[in-house]
Amino acid sequence: MVEDLVPRLRAALGGILPAGWRDAAPWGYPAQSELALITGVFAAQLPEQAVADIADSVMRRRPGSSLDSLADLAAIDPVDLRSVLGDRWGDSTVLGVPRRRADVIHESARLLAHTGIRTAADLQVAIRERTDEIQRLLLAVRGLGPGTWASIAYMVHAPIPPNDDVVALLREAVCGVEDDLDRVAAGELIRRTAHRLASDERVLSYGLHRVAEERSRALGMAAAK
């Protein structure tokens, strides 16, 4: 069934995704788990340039480190981690939650390391093979929501299942299968369509998530008026 929907989605993408969507997804840090986690937390709420500045600050303040050990990141005192993140953003709090991002990062690193996930390769495999478990683990961290969880996955190059907003977007795009397209099928549809487009699954997924989030936000604002 999913394969039959690929041509429909391909035909609909031109009216869904903005121009330049192939180049819009952040490259991320597929070989540096620490940077993937740190930038993932910030990228959910900050502009791309600000996130790049934070990554630069981390690299300059930890010279000689491969930045690929969540256990090492968890071993940094949260107060010291604020300095590592830089003067501008080290003390920043999560939007809507009175908690410092440094504390969110530290707790996330500690929980992941405790489960044996330390390197970027570990995190990629865990997200792919134990998606629900890792999602529950991270969403239990106060200040880390679905958008941040998705951002971390993107930064480490691990595609995640579409959320309800993306599923709804895809249902409209391939019309007529509203009762058949669940999250698993939607994820497979994205993977196959990306392959047909000679694109990366995470790039197409990123573009669809962005559109779905913007649409959901606009609908929420309209409902609040």
C-alpha positions as CSV (number, residue, x, y, z in Angstrom):
1,M,0.0,0.0,0.0
2,V,2.8,2.4,0.9
3,E,4.6,2.0,-2.4
4,D,1.4,2.9,-4.2
5,L,1.3,6.3,-2.4
6,V,4.9,7.3,-3.3
7,P,3.9,8.8,-6.7
8,R,1.1,10.8,-5.0
9,L,3.4,12.3,-2.4
10,R,6.1,13.1,-5.0
11,A,3.5,15.0,-7.0
12,A,2.2,16.8,-4.0
13,L,5.6,17.9,-2.5
14,G,5.9,20.9,-4.9
15,G,2.9,22.4,-3.3
16,I,4.0,21.5,0.3
17,L,7.7,22.2,0.7
18,P,9.3,25.6,0.1
19,A,11.9,26.1,-2.5
20,G,15.4,25.1,-1.3
21,W,14.1,22.5,1.1
22,R,16.9,20.1,0.1
23,D,19.4,22.5,1.5
24,A,17.4,23.6,4.5
25,A,18.1,20.7,6.9
26,P,21.0,21.3,9.3
27,W,24.0,19.0,8.6
28,G,24.3,18.2,12.2
29,Y,27.0,16.2,14.0
30,P,26.7,12.5,13.0
31,A,30.0,11.6,14.6
32,Q,29.9,13.8,17.7
33,S,27.2,12.8,20.2
34,E,27.9,15.7,22.5
35,L,27.5,18.3,19.9
36,A,24.4,16.6,18.5
37,L,22.8,16.7,21.9
38,I,23.8,20.3,22.7
39,T,22.9,21.7,19.4
40,G,19.7,19.7,19.3
41,V,18.5,21.2,22.5
42,F,19.2,24.7,21.2
43,A,18.2,24.3,17.6
44,A,14.6,23.5,18.6
45,Q,14.2,27.2,19.6
46,L,17.0,29.3,18.2
47,P,18.1,30.4,14.7
48,E,20.7,28.4,12.9
49,Q,23.5,31.0,13.3
50,A,23.0,31.1,17.0
51,V,23.2,27.3,17.2
52,A,26.4,27.4,15.1
53,D,27.9,29.9,17.5
54,I,27.2,27.7,20.4
55,A,28.8,24.7,18.7
56,D,31.8,26.9,18.0
57,S,32.0,27.9,21.7
58,V,31.9,24.3,22.8
59,M,34.7,23.3,20.4
60,R,36.9,26.2,21.5
61,R,36.4,25.5,25.2
62,R,37.1,21.8,24.9
63,P,40.1,21.6,22.6
64,G,41.5,18.1,22.0
65,S,38.2,16.4,22.8
66,S,36.4,14.3,20.1
67,L,33.1,15.5,21.6
68,D,31.7,12.0,21.2
69,S,31.2,10.8,24.7
70,L,27.9,11.5,26.5
71,A,29.5,10.1,29.6
72,D,32.2,12.9,29.4
73,L,29.5,15.5,28.9
74,A,27.5,14.1,31.9
75,A,30.7,14.3,34.0
76,I,30.9,18.1,33.5
77,D,29.3,20.0,36.4
78,P,26.2,21.9,35.2
79,V,27.6,25.2,36.4
80,D,30.8,24.5,34.4
81,L,28.7,23.5,31.4
82,R,27.2,27.0,31.3
83,S,30.7,28.3,30.7
84,V,31.3,25.8,28.0
85,L,28.2,26.9,26.2
86,G,29.4,30.5,26.1
87,D,28.6,33.8,27.8
88,R,25.5,34.6,25.8
89,W,23.6,31.3,26.0
90,G,25.1,29.4,29.0
91,D,22.6,30.8,31.4
92,S,19.7,30.8,29.0
93,T,16.5,29.0,29.9
94,V,14.1,26.9,27.8
95,L,11.3,29.0,26.3
96,G,8.2,28.6,28.5
97,V,10.0,26.5,31.1
98,P,12.0,28.1,33.9
99,R,15.0,25.7,33.6
100,R,18.4,26.4,32.2
101,R,19.2,24.6,28.9
102,A,22.6,23.6,30.4
103,D,20.7,21.6,33.0
104,V,18.5,20.0,30.4
105,I,21.6,19.0,28.4
106,H,23.3,17.6,31.5
107,E,20.4,15.5,32.6
108,S,19.8,14.2,29.1
109,A,23.5,13.2,28.7
110,R,23.4,11.5,32.1
111,L,20.3,9.5,31.3
112,L,21.6,8.4,27.9
113,A,25.0,7.4,29.2
114,H,23.4,5.5,32.1
115,T,21.6,3.3,29.5
116,G,24.9,2.6,27.7
117,I,24.4,5.2,24.9
118,R,27.6,7.3,24.7
119,T,28.8,7.8,21.1
120,A,26.9,9.2,18.1
121,A,26.9,5.7,16.6
122,D,25.3,4.4,19.8
123,L,22.6,7.1,19.7
124,Q,21.9,6.6,16.0
125,V,21.3,2.8,16.6
126,A,19.3,3.4,19.7
127,I,16.9,5.9,18.0
128,R,16.4,3.7,15.0
129,E,15.9,0.4,16.9
130,R,14.5,1.6,20.3
131,T,12.7,4.7,19.2
132,D,9.9,4.6,21.7
133,E,12.2,3.8,24.6
134,I,14.6,6.7,23.8
135,Q,11.8,9.1,23.2
136,R,10.2,8.3,26.6
137,L,13.6,8.7,28.3
138,L,14.3,12.1,26.8
139,L,10.8,13.4,27.1
140,A,10.9,12.7,30.8
141,V,13.6,15.4,31.1
142,R,11.9,18.6,32.2
143,G,12.3,21.2,29.5
144,L,12.8,18.7,26.7
145,G,9.7,18.4,24.5
146,P,8.8,16.7,21.2
147,G,10.3,19.4,19.1
148,T,13.6,19.1,20.9
149,W,13.6,15.3,20.8
150,A,13.2,15.5,17.0
151,S,15.9,18.2,16.8
152,I,18.4,15.9,18.6
153,A,17.6,13.0,16.3
154,Y,18.1,15.2,13.2
155,M,21.5,16.5,14.6
156,V,22.8,13.0,15.0
157,H,21.4,11.8,11.7
158,A,18.8,9.4,13.0
159,P,15.4,9.8,11.4
160,I,12.4,9.6,13.7
161,P,8.8,8.5,13.1
162,P,6.6,11.3,12.0
163,N,4.5,13.0,14.7
164,D,0.7,13.4,14.4
165,D,1.1,16.8,12.6
166,V,3.2,15.3,9.9
167,V,0.9,12.3,9.6
168,A,-2.0,14.6,9.1
169,L,0.0,16.6,6.5
170,L,0.8,13.4,4.6
171,R,-2.8,12.2,4.8
172,E,-4.0,15.3,3.1
173,A,-1.2,15.1,0.4
174,V,-2.1,11.5,-0.6
175,C,-5.9,12.0,0.0
176,G,-8.2,9.0,0.3
177,V,-6.2,7.0,2.8
178,E,-7.0,8.8,6.0
179,D,-7.9,5.6,7.8
180,D,-4.8,3.6,6.6
181,L,-1.8,5.9,7.1
182,D,-0.5,5.6,10.6
183,R,2.9,6.8,12.0
184,V,4.7,3.6,10.9
185,A,3.3,3.8,7.3
186,A,4.0,7.5,7.2
187,G,7.6,7.0,8.1
188,E,8.0,4.3,5.4
189,L,6.3,6.6,2.9
190,I,8.8,9.3,3.7
191,R,11.8,6.9,3.4
192,R,10.7,5.5,0.0
193,T,9.8,8.9,-1.4
194,A,13.2,10.3,-0.3
195,H,14.9,7.4,-2.1
196,R,12.9,8.1,-5.3
197,L,13.9,11.7,-5.1
198,A,17.6,10.8,-4.6
199,S,17.4,12.6,-1.3
200,D,18.2,11.7,2.3
201,E,15.3,10.5,4.4
202,R,16.2,12.9,7.2
203,V,16.3,15.9,4.8
204,L,12.8,15.2,3.5
205,S,11.6,14.4,7.0
206,Y,13.0,17.7,8.3
207,G,11.2,19.7,5.6
208,L,7.9,18.0,6.3
209,H,8.3,18.5,10.1
210,R,8.9,22.2,9.6
211,V,5.9,22.7,7.4
212,A,3.7,20.7,9.8
213,E,4.9,22.6,12.8
214,E,4.3,26.0,11.1
215,R,0.8,24.9,10.0
216,S,0.0,23.6,13.5
217,R,1.2,26.9,15.0
218,A,-0.8,28.9,12.6
219,L,-4.0,26.9,13.4
220,G,-3.3,27.3,17.1
221,M,-3.0,31.1,16.7
222,A,-6.2,31.2,14.7
223,A,-8.1,29.2,17.2
224,A,-6.9,31.5,20.0
225,K,-8.3,34.6,18.4
